[in-house]
């Protein structure tokens, strides 16, 4: 697949600015607790990147490889960052969620009973519940029968604390 994907920023005045190009499928963005790093999945490339981030300007700079998924682990899809700065990633076609330390090392893997784990976010009391979306699209009837919870929303109590998502200023 060609790297024709772009990353855009939508400002409060509803103006749009291209921030990055040359991605295959930009997806799953989140920021470190101090807003100095931005994370972005390039799903079909099986990579998660991190960038230096200037929150005042809203500009990511200096793209680096944060993590790369082997084919057996699926594709990086939605992600979120917890209060410790660890990155939680949903693996589409990978049957799992992975928590990475701030330096990109795998900290823990949560196996899931479904193949297509699509996104996740923290919520609930103290942001200690991980809400996980999944999909049954692209599953055959037999595959869906073998994983009847595909397409459901999961709530998992985790030993980490998430962060509230910022509100759009526009």
Secondary structure, DSSP 8 states (H G I E B T S, - for coil): ----EEEEEE-TTS-EEEEEEEESSEEEEEE-TTSSEEEEEEGGGTEEEEEEEETTTTEEEEEEEEEE--GGG-EEEEEEEBTTS-EEEEEETTTEEEEE-TTS-EEEEEE-SSSEEEEEEEESGGG-EEEEEEE-TT--HHHHHHTTTTT-EEEEE-SS-B--------
